[in-house]
Amino acid sequence: MRHDPLNDIISQIKNASRIGLRTIEVKPAARLIGRVLKVMQDYNYVKSFEVVEDQQGGKFRVELSDTINNCGIIKPRLPVKKTSLEKYESRFLPAQDFGIIIMTTTRGVMSHVEARKHGVGGKLLAYVY
């Protein structure tokens, strides 16, 4: 039984990237996970992904790029105001303008860069660099 499917998938992506796999299949195919993968695709951390149906529901087939150095989940999912994004950027990313923090906002799942442009806060989900 899975308690945090997003954590499982980010861990699988991290491990596959470290051993050099280019394509992996991850379960389950949930909307939140699809939106996180879409943000990763927008910033070229994932080349492509698609939903594959099977007997247990569905799964994502993810094609990884070579650009992932590290990724992880942010637990607990901290609520962040738009004015304090920089504090968390320095906490989870190794350098300024290097990597992204994925967050959920009232406007959907987006990176911290997009959230700053839109002027919204939200809850932190994951980081990738």
N, C-alpha and C positions, 0 to 999 in steps of 0.2 A: 504494500500500500504506500503510495507516494503522498508525502505531506506538502511538498513544495515542488511542483512540476517545473516551474521556471528555473529553480536552482539546479534540478537534474539536467535540464537541457543545456544550460550555460556551462555546467561541469563537463558534459559530453563534448561540447564544442571546444572547450579549453583543452581537454585531453587529446582530442583528435588533431587539433592544431599542433600540439606539442610533438606528437609522434609522426606528423606529416601526412595524415589522411586528407584527401581532397573532397570526398563525398561521404556523408553520414546520414543515417536515418534516426530520427528522434521522435519519441512519443511523449505525450499525446498531442493531437492537433487542436489546440485551444486558440481562441481568438487573441488573447493577450500575448501568447507566445508568437503567434503570427505577426502581430504588430511590433513586437520587439525585434523579430527577425527582419521586418521591413525597415526599421530604423537602422539596423546593422547593415542592411543592403544599401541604403542611401549613402552611407559613409564608407562603402567598399570594404567592409569587414566580412561580408558574405556576398558571394557572386550571385547566387540565385537560390531560391527555395520553392518547393511545390508541395501540395498536399497529396498524399498517396493513401487511398482507401484500403482497408483490410478488414478482417473479421472482428477485431477488437475496437473498431472505431476508425481512427485515422492516425497518420503520422506525417511528419515533414521529412522530405528528402532535401538536405541542405548541402550546397556546394560551397566550400570554404575558399577564401582567398589566402594569400600568404602574409597578410598584414596584421594578424592577431598576435600580439605579444603576450597579453594577459587579459582575462575577463573574469568577472565575478558578480555575485549578487550582493546587494546592500541590505543587510538585516540589522536591526529592524527597519522596516520601510518608513524612513523618516519623512515627516512633512517638512517642506522647505518653502520659505517665502521667497519671492522673486529678488529681494534685496540680499539674501544670504546664500545665493548660488555659488559665489566665488569661494566661500569657506569650504564647501563640500567638494568643489573642484580641486582645491589644493590638497584635500584630505585623500581623495580616491584616485587622482590622476598624477602621473609622475612629473609633468611639466605643463605650463600654460599652453593652450592650443594644441595639445597632444592627447588625442583620445576623446571619448564622449562619455557622459553620464546619461543613461536612459531613464526617463521619468514619465510618470503618468500625470496628466494635468486635466483640467476641465475641457481642454481642446483636444484631448486624445494623448496617445503615447508619442513622445518626441524626445529629442536630445536636449541637453541643457542649453545648447547654443540656440536652438529654435525657441525654447521657452524664454530665454532672455530677449530674443527679438520680439516675441509676442507680449512680453511683460507679464507672464503668469508664473505662478509657483505650482507645486504639486508634491507628489511623493516619489522618492528615489527608488528605482527598481534594480538597476545594474550599472556596471561600468565596463568599458571596452577600450583598450589601447594597444 
